[in-house]
Amino acid sequence: MVNEPETVQLRLASGQGLVTRTVLQTAPRDALPSETPVIDISRVFSPSIDDRRAVAREIGDAAANIGFFYISNHGVPDAVIANAYKTALAFFRQDLETKLRAKIAPSQGKTSGYRPFASQQINPDEGADHREAFSWAYDATYDPEVGDINAVPEHARKYIMADESPWEATSYMPELKSALVLYFQSCLALARALTRSFALSLHLPEDHLDSKVKYPDVMMLLNYYPKKEPQSPADAQRQVSMGSHTDFRLFTILWQDSTGGLQILNRGGQWINGLPVPGTFVVNIGDFMQRITNDRYVSTVHRAKNQTGQERVSIPFFWGFGLQERCGVLESCVGEGQGRKYDEISTHEYVSSRSRQLVTWGNEMDDCDGVGL
């Protein structure tokens, strides 16, 4: 007789409320290339619509399979990435008192700034996250397609937090702002290009979603996982660097260093390692994308576990429709004989409800950013 592998029930906040997943208690294995493919997206920028449709099909297949894939030839310069990484390390390696000058102040309506070690618990059942973070919310002033926040219509501008406090608090190291702004702007261009690819992948006109990301809902996050002493096997099994979760918005563009630590829960309930691939970003589907595609595209549970004894940096860039926008299930995602599984909802209402879920569930240490790895 073959013994069935042991399982546990994992609780999660999700777009459908509090849900549970059955998780195998087997050691995580490395992801197969078929599970997390590397997609050359150079054709996204091709003048040929046939080229753009071809890469959109690859993106659509990956989004429907497990909701995670890598992109290469993405157009973000290596130097921009390297400078963001270097300045992130320089910031986090400072003493705590210096970093606390930039501490985020949610009570004052601030959404950007520094969060100390273990000040968040993305999954309350898994305890405090063993990481520090620095976040920066979308500011139209730094968007090359906008530039002047006063040019943004009032119905959209009221949702945009033009918060200079993180840069004021770190004015002693101006290279941090300059490096992160360039990285932010590069990711804005990439995210808008990918939005058009997703539209094509769903058999929509290429520009179908463009108006909804003119003033997007964006959060850029620097995650820092400090060096840790090796743990006992039992401790390593329990402790996460960032708790199990799904992301809120349309999709996330993630850069991770060579340390490793990203883990993805596949459909069989097995944790698999999303190993670093040089020269790539990881892209993963968020809850709102799953919602508007009628569950065609998959928002997959993931977490971070840094057990290497080395420091780790990751930079997720969360991308969504503007908070003023509304969207229901897209017409092309409703098959014959199918109904719409979800009602129309505004981005603001949806993101706010997902944030409240975590607080209601017991995550009272701090607000979350929606959320990252």
C-alpha positions, 0 to 999 in steps of 0.5 A: 500500500502506498501512503498518501502524502500528508497535507495541511489546510492553508487559509488565505484572504482572496478576492472571494473572501477567506478561502482554504487550500490543501497543501502537500507537506512535501519538500518544495521542488524546482518549477518545471520550464513548462510550469513557469515558461520564459517568454521572449517579449521582444515582439511586443515592441514589433511593428508587426501585429502578427508578431505582437499577437504571437507573443500575446498567445504565449502570454495568454497560455501562461496566464491560464496555466499557473499564472506565473511566467518569466519575460526576457528582452523586456526593454528595461536597461540592465543599468537601471535595474542594477542601480535600483538594486545597489541603492536599495541595498545601500538604504537597507544596510543603514542603521535602524534609526536612520531608516526610521526617518522614512517610516510610513505613516498610514494614520496620516494618509501616507502610503509610501515609505519604510516599514521595519523588520517584522512589522507586517504579517501578510498571512496572519496564520504564518506570523510576522514577515521576516523582511523590511520594505520601502514602498512608493505609490503612483505619482503622476508627476513622475509618469512621462505620459502625464508629468503634471498632476494638475493635468489629471482630471479631478475624478482620477486625481483625488485617488493619486497620492503625490507623496514626497515624504519618502524622498524628503526623509532620504534627501541625504542620499539623493541617488535613491530617488533618482535610481528608483524613479528611473526604474519606476518609469521603465516599469510603467512603459513595460506594464503599459506594453504588457497591458496591450498584450493581455488585451490581444491575448483575450481577443480584444482590440490591442488598445481596449484597456489603454484608457483604464491605465492612463492614470494607473493604480501602481505600487512599487515595493522594495523588499529586503530579507536580512541575513539569517542564521541557518534554522533547524528543519522544523523552524525552517518549515514554519517560518516564512519570509513573506506569508502566503498570499495572492496579489490584488491588482491586474499583474505584478512585474517582479525583479528578484536577485540571485538569492532565490526564495520565491515559492509558488503553489501549483494546482496540485497543492505542491510548493514549487521554487520560482528560481531566479533567471538572469535577465528576466522579470517574473510576471504573475497574475493578480486577483483583479485580472482573474476576476475580469477574465471570468477565472480564465487567467489564474491568480496563484498563491505564492510566498517567499522563504529565504533560507540561504543565510544570505540577504535577499532583495526583490522589487515587485511592481504592482499594476492595476487599472486606475482607482477611478475605473470600473470594470466587469467581466470582459465580453470575450471571456464569457463563453457560450452557455456561460454566465458572468461570475462577477459583477462590475466593480470599481478598482478602488472598491475592490482594492479597499475591500481586499485590504480590509479583509487582511485587517479583519482577519487579524493583520493589525500590525500595519497596512499591506501594499497589495502585496508582493514577494 
